[in-house]
């Protein structure tokens, strides 16, 4: 199994401190486990052991709980078997629910209130959460940077590797917190552990982003493209895939700038709800530098062929190999890959063909509507014929974007290959997806409410009959934080809005905004952007946002995208809907995409009512009461 444990983990007598909880449990160490700073930081092996604990502060949101939700936009809802995930709080407008004290189940990956990074005690990633891991990591980074001068037995390359990792993580933890909470104090020194003398003010989003950008930029300058090509990295040859490198630093440098240039963040800093062209141009340059390295063959990164698209999300029968292949840029380590075969794999298929928890995570029909046609055109109205795109509501599954067939289980698709042992239902009601109105897969308690099932992260054989979630399958599911397709689309957005042109282009990269979108479409077998969207920046922006919705569907991006675009309060994105239809005669089990349906319609299941306060999550009351400069977000 792929774990970042190659170097010994060395623990020093430090505690969390800062804006968080008591540090008593971090100080409660056996005397023999406490080592001197001179010993901990004297050489690369020791310092790297210290640094690698930061990798275990990267929350594995995919497998953080027995079932877990990370899609909080209009993209997903759950069956009615449970209502304890943060997505339900979001739907109800109760954003306090990200905090453990307002969530009795502790089922969210934002905060679980039992944080530990002591992997030597066998703790699983179930105990990692963003809030605590980020502040813990930032304190650890400050300690490391303040002790760089103690690294005397080291080469310059080794010092660069350590400093580069620490700076990357400092930018990354701040960026992750800023996404949800806005501008915060930028932690660049060791804070007092007793909570006294705290006075660091909250910075504006742009001020924070500038500080993070400086860290990402320096990290990119210090770090190699591939650790295997360094003297230090050769000691762990072939085991360096997860270590922070130049490409990761450039990717987050660009994302940090694009987020700063987005309407929400620009409005919070300047009062203008438009894109900030200067930040977008800086984002395009960072992404352009990265993509030029990729396309010139100087990296190990490349888009996966579409036939291997699933490797971005899961591996199977490959000795628990970490999924991702050549496309995934940033992800964390895992503690126990076999958790995924028993937990995450079972949270999608309806209980009629799956064991495990009755709670299921279901794609909304309104989100599935973003998947257009293979000719690249969108579907204006799923219930009406559209001669231009060729969509026919009597054949709604025909000639769709190939990613639709990869990501979405629709009516009539064969799910079970093996022998069906249950006899309480006719065999075909389990073997083939019964997603028409009244079908066996439409159980609202433990099946689909919407007429669709999500299959993007699992093989359909992960069912109770084919059993590809059993131990022997080595099924390992891990949704990445960032992959190369995301970088192309972020570059397209940055170049489009930074240079105010559909042919906008960074000076250090050969492709325009439109070209970058078409790279992603071509990989999936979708036609290029139609000329009708190339007449104005706003027209292409809408199509780019749809492309982003499809390519990155259900990977945890949508909620933050809607927020940064200032669309969270837009009524067009407030509903979660289901599709209803009846099967016509002559149903073909071998070609479900060609099946005819009748009475196709949609109905609203959830209508979310948000106000401007919902663009930022509320901070913890205990923290904002520490000192006046650390104030609460508006409306909370």
C-alpha positions in Angstrom: 0.0 0.0 0.0 1.2 3.5 -0.8 2.0 5.4 2.4 4.2 8.3 3.1 6.1 6.5 5.9 9.5 6.0 4.3 11.2 8.3 6.6 10.9 7.8 10.4 8.4 10.1 12.0 10.0 12.1 14.7 7.8 13.9 17.3 8.8 17.0 19.2 7.3 18.4 22.3 5.0 21.0 20.6 1.3 21.6 20.9 -1.5 22.9 18.7 -2.0 26.3 20.3 -3.2 29.3 18.3 -6.9 29.7 17.6 -7.9 26.2 18.5 -8.4 23.7 21.3 -6.4 22.7 24.4 -3.0 21.3 23.7 -2.8 19.0 26.7 -3.0 15.7 24.8 -0.1 16.8 22.6 2.0 17.5 25.6 1.1 14.2 27.3 4.1 12.3 25.9 6.3 9.7 27.4 9.6 11.3 28.4 11.7 9.1 26.1 9.6 10.3 23.1 10.8 13.9 23.5 13.9 14.7 21.5 15.9 17.9 21.2 15.3 20.4 18.4 18.9 20.0 17.4 18.4 16.2 16.9 15.0 16.6 15.2 16.2 19.1 12.6 19.9 18.4 12.1 19.8 16.5 8.8 17.5 15.7 5.9 16.3 12.3 7.2 15.2 13.7 10.5 13.7 16.9 9.2 11.9 15.0 6.4 10.4 12.7 9.1 9.1 15.7 10.9 7.8 17.2 7.7 6.0 14.1 6.5 3.4 14.4 9.3 2.0 17.3 7.3 1.0 14.8 4.6 -1.2 13.0 7.1 -3.0 16.3 7.7 -4.4 16.1 4.1 -7.9 15.0 4.9 -9.1 11.9 2.9 -12.6 13.2 2.5 -13.5 10.2 0.4 -13.4 7.8 3.3 -13.7 9.9 6.4 -16.7 8.1 7.7 -18.7 4.9 7.1 -20.6 7.0 4.5 -19.5 10.4 3.6 -20.7 13.5 1.7 -18.6 16.0 0.0 -21.0 17.4 -2.7 -22.9 20.4 -1.3 -24.1 22.2 -4.4 -27.2 21.4 -6.4 -25.6 18.2 -7.6 -26.4 15.6 -5.0 -28.9 14.5 -2.3 -29.3 11.4 -0.2 -31.9 8.7 0.2 -34.2 9.2 3.2 -32.5 6.6 5.4 -30.4 9.3 7.1 -30.1 13.1 7.5 -26.9 13.4 9.5 -24.5 14.6 6.9 -23.6 18.2 6.4 -25.3 18.2 3.0 -28.7 18.2 4.9 -27.6 21.2 7.0 -26.6 23.0 3.8 -29.9 22.3 2.2 -31.6 23.8 5.2 -29.3 26.8 5.3 -27.8 25.8 8.6 -24.1 26.2 7.8 -23.2 25.9 11.5 -23.5 22.2 10.9 -19.9 22.0 9.7 -18.9 22.2 13.3 -18.7 19.1 15.5 -20.6 20.8 18.3 -23.5 21.3 16.0 -23.3 17.8 14.5 -23.8 15.0 17.0 -22.8 12.3 14.5 -19.4 13.8 13.8 -19.9 12.6 10.2 -18.4 15.5 8.4 -14.8 15.9 7.3 -14.7 19.6 8.1 -14.5 19.0 11.8 -14.8 15.8 13.8 -13.5 17.0 17.3 -11.3 14.0 17.8 -8.3 15.0 15.7 -5.0 13.1 15.9 -2.1 12.8 13.6 -0.3 10.1 15.6 -0.2 7.4 12.9 2.1 5.3 15.0 -0.9 4.5 17.2 -2.8 3.0 14.2 -5.2 5.9 13.9 -7.2 5.9 10.6 -8.0 8.8 8.4 -11.5 8.8 10.0 -10.0 11.1 12.6 -8.7 13.8 10.2 -10.7 16.9 9.7 -9.9 20.1 7.8 -10.3 22.6 10.6 -8.0 21.0 13.2 -5.6 19.5 10.7 -5.0 22.9 9.0 -4.3 24.8 12.2 -2.2 21.9 13.6 -0.2 21.8 10.3 0.3 25.6 10.3 1.8 25.5 13.8 4.1 22.6 12.8 5.2 24.5 9.7 6.1 27.6 11.7 8.2 25.5 14.0 9.9 23.9 11.1 10.7 27.1 9.3 12.0 28.7 12.5 14.4 25.9 12.9 15.8 25.7 9.4 19.2 27.0 10.6 19.5 23.8 12.7 19.7 21.7 9.5 23.5 21.8 9.4 24.2 18.3 8.1 22.5 18.7 4.7 23.1 19.7 1.1 21.5 22.8 -0.5 19.2 20.5 -2.4 18.0 18.9 0.8 17.4 22.3 2.4 15.4 23.4 -0.6 13.3 20.2 -0.5 12.4 20.8 3.2 11.7 24.5 2.8 9.8 24.0 -0.4 7.4 21.5 1.2 6.9 23.6 4.3 6.1 26.7 2.2 3.7 24.7 0.0 1.8 23.4 2.9 1.6 26.9 4.5 0.0 28.2 1.4 -2.2 25.1 1.0 -3.7 25.1 4.5 -4.4 28.8 4.3 -6.0 28.4 0.9 -8.2 25.6 2.0 -9.5 27.6 5.0 -9.9 30.7 2.9 -12.1 28.9 0.5 -14.8 28.4 3.2 -14.2 31.2 5.6 -12.7 34.1 3.7 -9.7 36.2 4.7 -8.0 35.0 7.9 -4.8 35.8 9.9 -1.8 34.5 7.9 0.2 32.3 10.3 3.9 32.8 9.7 5.3 32.3 13.1 4.8 30.2 16.2 1.8 31.4 18.2 1.6 31.3 22.0 0.2 28.0 23.2 -1.8 29.5 26.1 -4.0 31.7 24.0 -2.6 34.9 25.4 -1.3 37.9 23.4 -3.3 36.9 20.3 -3.9 39.9 18.1 -3.3 38.8 14.5 -6.1 40.5 12.6 -8.1 38.8 9.9 -6.7 39.9 6.5 -8.8 40.6 3.4 -9.1 37.7 1.0 -6.7 39.4 -1.4 -4.2 40.0 1.3 -4.3 36.4 2.3 -4.1 35.2 -1.3 -1.0 37.4 -1.9 0.7 35.8 1.1 -0.3 32.3 -0.1 0.9 33.1 -3.6 4.3 34.1 -2.4 4.6 30.8 -0.5 3.4 28.8 -3.5 5.8 30.7 -5.9 8.8 30.1 -3.7 7.9 26.5 -3.2 7.7 26.0 -7.0 11.1 27.6 -7.4 12.6 25.3 -4.8 11.0 22.0 -5.6 11.8 19.5 -8.4 9.4 18.3 -11.0 10.2 14.7 -10.0 11.8 13.7 -6.7 13.1 10.6 -8.3 15.6 12.8 -10.2 17.1 14.3 -7.0 19.9 12.8 -4.8 17.6 12.8 -1.8 14.7 11.4 -3.7 16.7 8.4 -5.1 16.9 7.1 -1.5 13.1 6.4 -1.8 13.1 5.8 -5.6 9.7 4.9 -6.9 7.9 5.9 -3.7 7.9 9.7 -4.2 4.6 10.1 -6.1 2.8 11.9 -3.3 5.7 14.2 -2.3 5.1 17.9 -3.0 6.7 19.0 -6.3 7.0 21.9 -8.6 3.9 21.0 -10.6 1.7 20.8 -7.4 3.0 24.2 -6.3 2.3 25.8 -9.7 -1.2 24.2 -9.8 -2.1 25.7 -6.4 -0.4 29.0 -7.2 -2.8 29.3 -10.2 -5.8 28.1 -8.3 -5.1 30.6 -5.5 -4.9 33.4 -8.0 -8.0 32.3 -9.8 -10.0 32.1 -6.6 -8.8 35.6 -5.6 -9.9 36.8 -9.0 -13.4 35.3 -8.8 -16.5 37.4 -8.2 -17.1 36.5 -4.5 -13.5 36.9 -3.4 -13.1 40.1 -5.4 -16.3 41.5 -4.0 -15.3 40.8 -0.4 -12.0 42.6 -1.0 -12.8 45.4 -3.4 -16.6 45.7 -3.4 -16.8 44.8 -7.1 -18.7 41.6 -8.0 -16.9 41.3 -11.4 -13.8 39.1 -12.1 -10.6 40.7 -11.1 -8.6 40.6 -14.4 -5.2 41.2 -12.8 -5.5 38.1 -10.5 -6.9 36.1 -13.4 -3.9 37.0 -15.6 -1.6 35.9 -12.8 -3.5 32.6 -12.6 -3.3 32.1 -16.3 0.5 32.6 -16.2 0.9 30.1 -13.4 -1.2 27.5 -15.1 0.5 28.3 -18.4 3.9 27.6 -16.9 2.6 24.3 -15.6 0.8 23.2 -18.8 3.9 24.1 -20.9 6.0 21.8 -18.8 3.4 19.0 -19.2 2.9 19.4 -22.9 6.6 19.5 -23.6 7.0 16.2 -21.9 9.1 17.5 -19.0 6.8 15.9 -16.4 5.2 12.5 -15.6 1.7 14.1 -15.8 -0.7 13.6 -18.7 -4.4 13.2 -19.3 -5.5 9.6 -19.0 -7.0 8.1 -22.2 -10.8 8.0 -21.8 -10.8 4.2 -21.7 -8.8 4.5 -18.5 -10.8 7.5 -17.1 -11.9 5.5 -14.0 -8.3 5.2 -12.8 -8.6 8.8 -11.7 -11.0 7.6 -8.9 -10.5 3.9 -8.2 -8.2 0.9 -8.8 -9.1 -2.7 -8.6 -7.2 -6.0 -8.4 -3.9 -4.0 -8.3 -2.7 -4.7 -4.8 -4.6 -1.7 -3.4 -2.7 0.7 -5.7 -3.4 4.3 -5.1 -5.7 5.4 -8.0 -4.8 8.4 -10.1 -2.5 7.3 -12.8 -0.7 10.1 -14.7 -3.6 12.6 -14.4 -4.0 13.2 -10.6 -1.8 16.1 -9.4 -2.7 16.3 -5.7 -4.0 13.8 -3.3 -3.1 12.6 0.2 -1.9 9.3 1.6 -4.2 6.7 3.0 -4.1 4.7 6.2 -6.2 1.8 5.3 -7.2 1.3 1.6 -9.5 -1.6 2.4 -11.9 0.8 4.1 -13.0 1.8 0.6 -14.1 -1.6 -0.5 -16.5 -1.9 2.4 -17.8 1.6 3.0 -17.6 4.1 0.1 -18.3 1.5 -2.6 -21.7 0.7 -1.0 -23.0 4.3 -0.6 -24.1 4.6 -4.3 -26.0 1.5 -5.6 -29.5 1.0 -4.2 -29.9 -1.5 -1.4 -31.8 -3.8 -3.7 -28.4 -4.8 -5.2 -26.0 -3.6 -2.5 -25.2 -4.4 1.2 -24.1 -1.9 3.8 -25.6 1.3 4.9 -29.1 2.2 3.7 -28.0 5.8 3.1 -27.3 6.4 -0.6 -25.8 9.5 -2.3 -27.8 10.3 -5.5 -27.2 12.7 -8.4 -30.0 15.2 -8.9 -31.7 15.2 -12.3 -31.1 18.9 -12.7 -27.4 18.4 -12.4 -27.4 15.4 -14.7 -29.0 17.7 -17.3 -25.7 19.5 -17.6 -24.4 16.4 -19.5 -25.2 17.5 -23.0 -24.9 15.7 -26.3 -21.9 14.1 -27.9 -21.9 16.9 -30.5 -20.9 19.2 -27.7 -24.2 21.1 -27.5 -26.2 21.5 -24.3 -29.8 20.4 -23.7 -31.9 23.5 -23.2 -34.8 21.6 -21.6 -34.7 17.9 -20.8 -38.5 17.6 -21.3 -38.6 19.2 -24.8 -37.1 18.2 -28.2 -34.2 20.3 -29.4 -33.5 20.0 -33.2 -30.2 21.9 -33.0 -28.6 19.5 -30.5 -30.5 16.5 -31.6 -31.9 15.8 -28.2 -35.2 13.9 -28.1 -37.1 13.5 -24.8 -38.5 10.2 -26.0 -34.9 8.9 -26.2 -33.2 10.8 -23.4 -30.2 8.5 -23.1 -29.3 8.5 -26.9 -26.2 10.2 -28.2 -25.2 11.8 -24.9 -21.8 13.1 -23.9 -19.7 9.9 -23.3 -19.1 11.1 -19.7 -22.8 10.7 -19.1 -22.4 6.9 -19.7 -19.3 6.8 -17.5 -20.7 8.7 -14.6 -24.4 8.1 -14.5 -26.4 4.9 -14.1 -29.7 5.3 -16.0 -32.7 3.2 -16.6 -32.2 -0.2 -18.2 -28.4 -0.5 -17.8 -27.2 -4.0 -16.8 -25.8 -3.9 -13.2 -25.5 -7.5 -12.1 -23.5 -10.1 -14.1 -23.5 -13.0 -11.6 -26.1 -15.3 -10.2 -28.9 -13.6 -8.4 -29.8 -15.7 -5.3 -32.8 -13.7 -4.0 -36.2 -14.7 -5.2 -38.5 -12.1 -3.6 -38.4 -10.0 -6.8 -38.3 -11.0 -10.5 -34.6 -11.4 -11.5 -34.7 -8.5 -14.0 -35.7 -6.1 -11.2 -32.2 -6.5 -9.7 -30.1 -7.3 -12.7 -31.1 -4.2 -14.7 -31.4 -0.7 -13.3 -35.1 -0.1 -12.8 -35.1 3.7 -12.6 -38.4 4.5 -14.2 -41.2 5.8 -12.0 -42.1 3.0 -9.6 -39.1 0.9 -10.5 -37.3 -1.3 -7.9 -34.2 1.0 -7.9 -36.5 4.0 -7.0 -36.9 3.2 -3.3 -36.7 6.6 -1.5 -35.5 5.0 1.7 -32.4 3.2 0.4 -32.4 3.7 -3.4 -32.7 6.6 -5.9 -35.2 9.4 -5.4 -34.1 11.1 -8.6 -34.2 8.5 -11.4 -30.4 8.3 -11.6 -27.6 6.6 -9.7 -24.0 7.7 -9.4 -21.4 5.2 -10.8 -18.4 7.5 -11.4 -16.5 6.2 -8.4 -17.4 2.5 -8.5 -17.5 -0.4 -10.9 -21.1 -1.6 -11.2 -19.8 -5.0 -10.2 -19.5 -3.6 -6.7 -22.8 -5.2 -5.9 -24.0 -7.9 -3.6 -23.9 -10.6 -6.3 -20.7 -9.8 -8.2 -19.1 -8.7 -4.9 -16.3 -6.5 -6.3 -16.3 -4.7 -3.0 -15.0 -7.8 -1.2 -11.4 -7.9 0.1 -10.2 -10.0 -2.9 -11.2 -7.2 -5.4 -8.6 -4.8 -3.9 -11.1 -2.0 -4.7 -9.5 1.3 -3.7 -11.5 4.4 -4.1 -9.9 7.9 -3.6 -11.3 11.1 -5.1 -8.4 13.5 -5.7 -8.2 17.1 -4.7 -6.9 18.2 -8.1 -6.2 16.5 -11.5 -4.8 17.8 -14.8 -8.2 18.2 -16.4 -9.1 20.7 -13.6 -6.0 22.7 -14.4 -6.9 22.9 -18.1 -10.4 24.2 -17.2 -9.1 26.6 -14.6 -6.5 27.9 -17.1 -9.4 28.4 -19.6 -11.4 30.4 -17.1 -8.4 32.5 -16.0 -7.3 33.2 -19.6 -10.9 34.1 -20.7 -11.6 36.5 -17.8 -8.1 37.8 -17.4 -7.7 38.9 -21.0 -11.5 39.4 -21.7 -11.4 37.4 -24.9 -12.4 33.9 -26.1 -8.9 33.7 -27.5 -7.3 34.9 -24.3 -4.0 33.3 -23.8 -1.1 33.4 -21.3 2.2 34.5 -22.8 3.9 31.3 -21.7 1.5 28.8 -23.1 0.5 28.0 -26.7 -3.3 27.4 -26.2 -6.1 29.9 -25.8 -9.0 29.6 -23.4 -11.1 27.9 -26.1 -8.3 25.5 -27.0 -8.0 24.4 -23.4 -11.7 23.5 -23.1 -11.5 21.6 -26.4 -8.5 19.5 -25.0 -10.8 18.2 -22.3 -13.7 17.6 -24.7 -11.5 15.8 -27.2 -10.3 13.4 -24.6 -13.9 12.4 -23.8 -14.9 12.2 -27.5 -17.1 15.3 -27.4 -17.1 17.8 -30.3 -15.4 21.2 -29.8 -17.1 24.3 -28.5 -19.7 25.4 -31.0 -19.3 28.7 -32.8 -22.4 30.1 -31.1 -20.5 30.3 -27.9 -17.5 32.0 -29.3 -19.2 35.3 -30.1 -18.7 36.8 -26.6 -16.9 36.3 -23.3 -20.1 35.8 -21.4 -21.4 33.2 -23.9 -18.2 31.1 -23.6 -18.1 31.6 -19.8 -21.5 29.9 -19.5 -20.4 27.0 -21.6 -17.1 26.8 -19.7 -19.0 26.6 -16.5 -21.1 23.8 -17.9 -18.0 22.0 -19.1 -16.5 22.3 -15.6 -19.8 20.9 -14.1 -19.6 17.8 -16.3 -15.9 17.0 -16.2 -15.5 17.5 -12.5 -18.9 16.3 -11.5 -19.3 15.0 -8.0 -15.6 15.5 -7.1 -16.4 18.1 -4.4 -15.9 21.3 -6.5 -19.4 22.4 -7.2 -20.3 24.0 -3.9 -17.2 26.2 -3.9 -17.7 27.0 -7.6 -21.2 28.3 -7.1 -20.0 30.3 -4.2 -17.1 31.9 -5.9 -19.2 32.7 -9.0 -21.8 34.4 -6.7 -24.4 31.9 -8.0 -25.3 30.2 -4.7 -28.3 32.5 -4.2 -29.4 32.4 -7.8 -32.8 30.6 -8.1 -31.5 28.7 -11.1 -29.3 26.7 -8.8 -31.6 26.4 -5.8 -33.5 23.3 -6.7 -32.8 19.6 -6.5 -35.0 17.7 -8.8 -36.0 14.2 -9.8 -36.9 12.9 -13.3 -40.1 10.9 -13.8 -41.0 8.8 -16.8 -42.6 5.5 -17.9 -41.1 2.9 -20.1 -42.5 2.5 -23.6 -43.1 -1.0 -25.1 -40.2 -2.9 -26.7 -37.6 -2.3 -24.0 -34.2 -3.5 -25.1 -31.9 -4.8 -22.3 -28.9 -4.9 -24.6 -29.1 -1.3 -25.8 -30.6 0.7 -23.0 -29.5 4.1 -24.5 -31.9 3.4 -27.4 -34.9 2.7 -25.2 -38.0 4.9 -25.7 -39.7 6.6 -22.7 -43.0 8.4 -22.3 -44.4 11.0 -19.9 -40.9 12.5 -19.2 -41.1 15.2 -16.6 -39.3 16.6 -13.6 -40.4 17.4 -10.1 -38.8 19.5 -7.3 -37.6 17.5 -4.3 -35.7 20.3 -2.4 -35.7 24.0 -2.8 -32.8 25.8 -1.0 -33.3 29.3 0.2 -30.0 31.1 0.7 -29.1 34.7 1.5 -25.8 36.6 1.1 -24.6 35.3 4.5 -24.4 31.8 3.1 -21.5 32.7 0.8 -19.1 32.2 3.8 -19.3 29.5 6.5 -19.5 30.8 10.1 -16.4 30.6 12.3 -16.5 28.9 15.7 -18.0 31.1 18.4 -15.2 30.2 20.9 -12.6 31.3 18.4 -14.1 34.7 17.5 -14.4 35.4 21.2 -10.7 35.1 21.7 -9.9 38.6 20.6 -11.7 41.4 18.6 -9.5 41.3 15.5 -10.7 37.7 14.8 -14.3 38.6 14.0 -17.3 36.6 12.7 -18.4 36.4 9.1 -21.3 38.7 8.2 -24.8 37.5 9.1 -23.7 34.8 11.5 
